[in-house]
Amino acid sequence: MSLTNVRPPRKCIGVASKVRDEIEAVMIQSEYLKGAPFEWITLALRYGLKKDDEPIYLGIDKKTGDLELAIEVDIDAMRSADESELEQIFSEATLKALIHAGERYSLNNKGLIEHSR
């Protein structure tokens, strides 16, 4: 999702999908969602002018049972990034949002914290 007129690099979709798959595997393996008051987490990475330190909580969708979160990433940093740097940007934002949600809902963050190192 873009908050600016700046176009993200084409490689963003592939890199974001790779990061999503990798972090989803950690969530499942570590039983991150065990005891959560929601079924899953939907995270929107917003391409903007700043880098958020914590996510915005949009609530739990009554239809899907997903906790909806959003976090802004700096589009300027993404424009000149290679694939490895893009992976780092997406991974850092995703882990930051999930770990924050884990703390808020007393979930098992251990696997995500270890993965963030």
C-alpha positions in Angstrom: 0.0 0.0 0.0 1.5 3.3 -1.0 1.1 6.6 0.9 3.1 8.6 -1.6 3.3 9.0 -5.4 6.7 7.3 -5.4 6.6 3.9 -7.1 8.2 1.1 -5.2 10.8 -1.1 -7.0 9.3 -4.0 -9.0 11.2 -6.5 -7.0 9.3 -5.6 -3.8 6.5 -8.1 -4.4 8.8 -11.1 -4.8 10.9 -10.0 -1.8 7.9 -9.3 0.4 6.4 -12.7 -0.5 9.7 -14.4 0.5 9.9 -12.6 3.8 6.2 -13.4 4.5 6.7 -17.1 3.9 9.8 -17.2 6.1 8.2 -15.4 9.0 4.9 -17.4 8.7 7.0 -20.6 9.1 8.5 -19.2 12.3 5.1 -18.2 13.6 3.7 -21.7 13.0 6.7 -23.6 14.3 7.0 -21.5 17.5 3.2 -21.7 18.1 3.2 -17.9 18.2 -0.6 -17.7 18.0 -1.4 -20.3 20.8 -4.0 -18.7 23.1 -4.4 -15.6 20.9 -7.9 -14.0 20.8 -7.6 -14.0 16.9 -7.0 -16.6 14.2 -4.2 -15.0 12.3 -2.5 -11.6 11.7 -3.0 -9.5 8.5 -0.2 -7.0 8.2 -0.2 -4.1 5.7 3.2 -2.7 4.9 2.5 1.0 4.0 5.1 2.6 1.7 5.4 6.1 3.1 7.9 8.8 4.1 8.9 7.4 7.5 9.7 4.1 9.3 7.3 3.3 12.1 8.6 1.9 15.4 5.3 0.2 16.2 2.3 -1.0 14.3 -1.1 0.6 14.1 -3.8 -1.7 15.4 -6.9 -1.8 13.1 -8.8 -4.3 15.2 -9.9 -7.9 14.8 -12.0 -8.6 11.7 -15.2 -10.3 12.8 -15.6 -12.1 9.5 -12.1 -13.6 9.2 -10.9 -13.5 12.8 -7.7 -11.8 11.8 -5.9 -9.1 13.8 -5.3 -6.4 11.3 -2.1 -4.4 11.7 -0.3 -1.7 9.5 3.2 -0.4 9.7 4.9 2.2 7.6 8.2 1.7 5.8 10.3 4.4 4.3 9.9 4.3 0.5 13.1 6.4 0.0 15.2 3.7 1.6 13.5 1.1 -0.7 14.1 2.9 -3.9 17.9 2.4 -3.9 17.9 -0.9 -2.1 19.1 -4.2 -3.6 17.1 -7.4 -2.9 19.1 -8.2 0.2 18.5 -4.7 1.6 14.8 -4.9 0.7 14.5 -8.2 2.5 16.0 -6.6 5.6 13.6 -3.6 5.4 10.5 -5.9 5.1 11.7 -8.4 7.6 12.5 -5.7 10.2 9.1 -4.0 9.8 7.2 -7.3 9.9 9.0 -8.7 12.9 8.7 -5.3 14.7 4.9 -5.4 14.2 4.5 -9.1 15.2 6.6 -8.8 18.3 4.8 -5.7 19.4 1.4 -7.5 18.9 2.8 -10.5 20.8 3.7 -8.3 23.7 0.3 -6.7 23.7 -1.5 -10.0 23.6 1.0 -12.0 25.8 1.9 -14.4 22.9 5.0 -16.5 22.6 7.5 -14.1 20.9 10.6 -16.3 21.5 10.8 -17.7 18.0 10.3 -14.2 16.3 12.8 -12.6 18.6 15.4 -15.2 17.8 14.7 -14.8 14.1 15.2 -11.1 14.4 18.8 -11.4 15.5 
